[in-house]
Amino acid sequence: MITQSQGDVNSIPPEKLDSQLDKESLRIALHEMRALLQQRFEAADALDRKADALLGTASLVLTLVSTLQLALLGPGTSWLYWLGLVSAFVLYLALIALVSSTLMPESYTTPIQARWEVLDEYLFQRREEDALLTLISGYVEQITANRQILERRVARIRIAWRLLPAIVVILFLLSLMPR
């Protein structure tokens, strides 16, 4: 989810406002900031696809192997076996929680609100150089804020990816245990 924010558009370094800046350089910088923000949004979409794939893979592995394991159970199954099976299931629940929290909608911010009053105050009533600097400043701040959101999501997925091999190893070891 993307929310609109004007950010702290007044945080442009004062020395930049007072100096003469090349308009073309400002336009290039603004173009780069727009491209970087778009890359962040695309990275967030790619992360969602990875989280979906991880959840699907983990669900398939746990379902197939657990079904096979349970089908082969007999009377007097060892408590160690049950402990391993429950451990794999708990790890799977942790994986689901991590993936679900990653897939929850996040509020990504944009550099400036799409409201006429805001546009008028921060862009239309300013010189072109100042308006460009305001936009660049807004992009810099929002890219930083959005990067922090994305980094938290990436950290959760990395942990979840580590749980999948642990689940597979536990289930494999269970298949080697005598019943």
C-alpha positions in Angstrom: 0.0 0.0 0.0 1.3 3.4 -0.9 0.4 6.4 1.2 1.0 10.0 0.3 3.1 12.2 2.5 4.6 15.6 2.0 7.6 14.5 4.1 9.7 17.2 5.6 9.9 19.2 2.5 11.5 22.1 4.3 14.6 20.1 5.2 16.5 21.2 2.1 20.0 22.3 3.2 19.8 26.2 3.3 23.1 26.5 1.4 21.5 24.8 -1.6 18.6 27.2 -1.7 20.9 30.2 -1.7 23.2 29.0 -4.4 22.6 29.1 -8.1 21.9 25.5 -9.2 21.9 24.2 -12.7 18.3 23.3 -13.6 19.4 20.4 -15.7 21.4 18.9 -12.8 18.3 19.2 -10.6 16.2 17.5 -13.2 18.7 14.7 -13.5 18.8 14.3 -9.7 15.0 14.3 -9.6 14.8 11.7 -12.4 17.3 9.5 -10.4 15.3 9.8 -7.2 12.1 8.8 -9.0 13.8 5.8 -10.5 15.2 4.8 -7.1 11.8 5.1 -5.5 10.3 3.0 -8.3 13.0 0.4 -7.7 12.1 0.2 -4.1 8.4 -0.4 -4.9 9.5 -3.1 -7.4 11.7 -4.7 -4.8 8.8 -4.8 -2.4 6.6 -6.6 -5.1 9.4 -9.1 -5.7 9.7 -9.7 -2.0 6.0 -10.5 -1.9 6.4 -13.0 -4.7 9.3 -14.7 -2.9 7.2 -14.9 0.3 4.3 -16.5 -1.6 6.7 -19.0 -3.2 8.3 -19.8 0.2 4.9 -20.4 1.8 3.8 -22.6 -1.0 6.9 -24.7 -0.9 6.9 -25.1 2.8 3.2 -26.0 2.8 3.8 -28.6 0.1 6.8 -30.2 1.8 5.2 -30.3 5.3 1.9 -31.7 3.9 3.4 -34.4 1.8 6.0 -35.6 4.2 3.8 -35.3 7.3 1.0 -37.2 5.6 3.5 -40.0 4.7 5.0 -40.0 8.2 1.6 -40.2 9.8 0.5 -43.0 7.4 3.4 -45.1 8.4 2.9 -44.8 12.2 2.1 -47.8 14.2 1.2 -48.5 17.8 3.9 -47.6 20.3 5.6 -44.8 18.3 8.4 -43.3 20.2 7.9 -40.0 22.1 11.1 -38.8 20.3 9.4 -39.3 17.0 6.3 -37.3 18.1 8.6 -34.6 19.5 10.3 -34.3 16.1 7.0 -34.1 14.3 5.6 -31.5 16.6 8.9 -29.5 16.3 8.6 -29.5 12.5 5.0 -28.3 12.8 6.0 -25.5 15.2 8.7 -24.4 12.9 6.2 -24.4 10.1 3.9 -22.2 12.2 6.7 -19.8 12.8 7.4 -19.7 9.1 3.8 -18.9 8.4 3.9 -16.1 10.9 7.0 -14.6 9.4 5.7 -14.9 5.8 2.3 -13.5 6.8 3.8 -10.5 8.5 5.9 -9.9 5.4 2.8 -10.1 3.2 0.8 -7.7 5.4 0.2 -4.4 3.6 2.8 -1.7 4.5 2.4 2.0 4.2 5.0 3.2 1.8 5.2 7.0 1.5 5.5 9.3 -1.5 7.5 12.5 -1.6 4.6 14.9 -1.7 0.9 14.7 -1.1 -1.4 14.9 -4.2 -3.4 17.8 -2.9 -3.7 21.1 -4.6 -2.9 23.1 -1.5 0.3 21.2 -0.9 1.3 21.3 -4.5 0.6 25.1 -4.6 2.6 25.8 -1.4 5.6 23.6 -2.1 5.9 23.7 -5.8 3.7 26.2 -7.7 4.6 29.3 -5.6 8.4 28.7 -5.8 11.1 29.3 -8.3 11.7 26.3 -10.5 15.0 25.5 -8.8 13.4 25.6 -5.4 10.5 23.4 -6.5 13.0 20.9 -7.9 15.0 20.9 -4.7 11.8 20.5 -2.7 10.9 17.4 -4.7 14.4 16.0 -4.5 14.4 16.5 -0.8 11.1 14.8 -0.5 12.3 11.8 -2.5 15.5 11.4 -0.5 13.5 11.3 2.8 10.9 8.9 1.5 13.4 6.6 -0.1 15.2 6.4 3.3 11.9 5.7 5.1 10.7 3.2 2.6 14.1 1.4 2.7 13.7 0.8 6.4 10.3 -0.8 5.8 11.7 -3.0 3.1 14.7 -4.0 5.2 12.4 -5.2 8.0 10.5 -7.3 5.5 13.6 -8.7 4.0 14.9 -9.7 7.5 11.7 -11.6 8.2 11.9 -13.5 4.9 15.5 -14.4 5.5 14.6 -16.0 8.8 11.7 -17.8 7.2 14.0 -19.2 4.5 16.2 -20.6 7.2 13.3 -22.4 8.8 12.5 -24.3 5.6 15.7 -26.4 5.5 15.3 -27.0 9.3 11.8 -28.4 8.7 13.1 -30.6 5.9 16.0 -31.9 7.9 13.7 -32.8 10.9 11.3 -34.5 8.6 14.1 -36.4 6.9 15.6 -37.5 10.2 12.1 -38.7 11.3 11.9 -40.9 8.2 15.1 -42.6 9.3 13.9 -43.3 12.8 12.5 -46.8 13.5 8.9 -46.8 14.3 
